[in-house]
Amino acid sequence: MVASVYLLSTVLYLQTNRLAANVERAVILKFPIDDQIPFVRFFVLPYYAWFALVAAVFLWLVFDRRQNRRVYRHTTAIVLAMVLSTLIFLVYPTHVPRPVITGQDWLSRLVLMIYAADEPYNCFPSLHVAVAAIKGMTLFRYGPRRIWFRILTVLLVVLIMLSTVLIKQHYVPDLVGGLALALICDVISRRLFPDRIIERSFLPA
């Protein structure tokens, strides 16, 4: 059931992306600093790390019995982010012009794979940033309380966020918008699934 919701939301995003590609009114939303940010192909690695983070947190919540209904709270936040961002994409389509990649090294090829799979639309807010932030908040809140784990979690999420602008998938306003969207969806999901419901639903160890 939860996996089906994820899949449906992803299909919705992809369809919206294709639709936005045909919208002539798509605007370029950026800050002056965006023109100063270089293209750094190395950051394609943390960009790809997003996919591992998404899968790892989802599987952990599903298969760790101690988490129980936390997966519903988490999934609610993710789906809300997808739905709200999709509405924004339709009402306010944005576009990020991409640089010409001429390198033949493996990092450049990884960037080109991203460019080929994802149209340069659906930019504000960055769903890549929003989902990474929600995943990070979930790990920080419910994962191991060891300081090294929390530091690594924050570091990974920050690197993923930076990667969106450093491989020219997004501009800074997209990053800020994605982070704001994540915080809003996290608050809403916590209100829909308050701690008293989550804790009461725990199964015995």
URQUI-V612137 format. One record per residue. N is the residue number from 1. RES is the residue in one letter. SS is DSSP state (~ for helix, > for strand, _ for the rest). NEAR is the number of other C-alpha atoms within 8 Angstrom. Layout:
# URQUI-V612137
[[N,RES,SS,NEAR] [N,RES,SS,NEAR]]
This chain:
# URQUI-V612137
[[1,M,_,4] [2,V,~,7] [3,A,~,6] [4,S,~,7] [5,V,~,9] [6,Y,~,10] [7,L,~,8] [8,L,~,8] [9,S,~,11] [10,T,~,9] [11,V,~,8] [12,L,~,9] [13,Y,~,10] [14,L,~,8] [15,Q,~,8] [16,T,~,12] [17,N,~,12] [18,R,~,9] [19,L,~,8] [20,A,~,13] [21,A,_,10] [22,N,_,6] [23,V,_,8] [24,E,_,5] [25,R,_,5] [26,A,_,11] [27,V,>,7] [28,I,_,7] [29,L,_,10] [30,K,_,8] [31,F,_,9] [32,P,~,6] [33,I,~,6] [34,D,~,9] [35,D,~,7] [36,Q,~,6] [37,I,_,8] [38,P,_,6] [39,F,_,7] [40,V,_,7] [41,R,~,10] [42,F,~,6] [43,F,~,12] [44,V,~,12] [45,L,~,7] [46,P,~,11] [47,Y,~,12] [48,Y,~,8] [49,A,~,9] [50,W,~,11] [51,F,~,7] [52,A,~,8] [53,L,~,10] [54,V,~,11] [55,A,~,8] [56,A,~,8] [57,V,~,10] [58,F,~,9] [59,L,~,8] [60,W,~,8] [61,L,~,12] [62,V,~,10] [63,F,~,6] [64,D,_,8] [65,R,_,9] [66,R,_,7] [67,Q,_,10] [68,N,_,13] [69,R,_,9] [70,R,~,9] [71,V,~,11] [72,Y,~,9] [73,R,~,12] [74,H,~,13] [75,T,~,10] [76,T,~,9] [77,A,~,14] [78,I,~,11] [79,V,~,11] [80,L,~,9] [81,A,~,14] [82,M,~,12] [83,V,~,9] [84,L,~,8] [85,S,~,11] [86,T,~,12] [87,L,~,8] [88,I,~,11] [89,F,~,14] [90,L,~,9] [91,V,~,6] [92,Y,_,7] [93,P,_,16] [94,T,>,13] [95,H,>,12] [96,V,_,13] [97,P,_,6] [98,R,_,7] [99,P,_,5] [100,V,_,4] [101,I,_,6] [102,T,_,5] [103,G,_,6] [104,Q,_,6] [105,D,_,6] [106,W,~,6] [107,L,~,9] [108,S,~,12] [109,R,~,10] [110,L,~,9] [111,V,~,11] [112,L,~,9] [113,M,~,8] [114,I,~,8] [115,Y,~,9] [116,A,~,7] [117,A,~,6] [118,D,_,7] [119,E,_,9] [120,P,_,12] [121,Y,>,12] [122,N,_,14] [123,C,_,16] [124,F,_,15] [125,P,_,15] [126,S,_,13] [127,L,~,11] [128,H,~,10] [129,V,~,13] [130,A,~,15] [131,V,~,12] [132,A,~,14] [133,A,~,11] [134,I,~,14] [135,K,~,12] [136,G,~,11] [137,M,~,8] [138,T,~,10] [139,L,~,12] [140,F,~,11] [141,R,~,6] [142,Y,~,7] [143,G,_,7] [144,P,_,8] [145,R,_,8] [146,R,_,6] [147,I,~,6] [148,W,~,6] [149,F,~,9] [150,R,~,12] [151,I,~,8] [152,L,~,8] [153,T,~,11] [154,V,~,9] [155,L,~,8] [156,L,~,9] [157,V,~,11] [158,V,~,8] [159,L,~,11] [160,I,~,14] [161,M,~,13] [162,L,~,9] [163,S,~,12] [164,T,~,15] [165,V,~,13] [166,L,~,13] [167,I,_,13] [168,K,_,12] [169,Q,_,11] [170,H,_,12] [171,Y,_,15] [172,V,~,10] [173,P,~,11] [174,D,~,12] [175,L,~,16] [176,V,~,9] [177,G,~,11] [178,G,~,15] [179,L,~,11] [180,A,~,9] [181,L,~,11] [182,A,~,14] [183,L,~,9] [184,I,~,8] [185,C,~,12] [186,D,~,11] [187,V,~,8] [188,I,~,9] [189,S,~,12] [190,R,~,10] [191,R,~,7] [192,L,~,7] [193,F,_,10] [194,P,_,8] [195,D,~,7] [196,R,~,6] [197,I,~,8] [198,I,~,12] [199,E,~,7] [200,R,~,6] [201,S,_,8] [202,F,_,10] [203,L,_,7] [204,P,_,3] [205,A,_,4]]
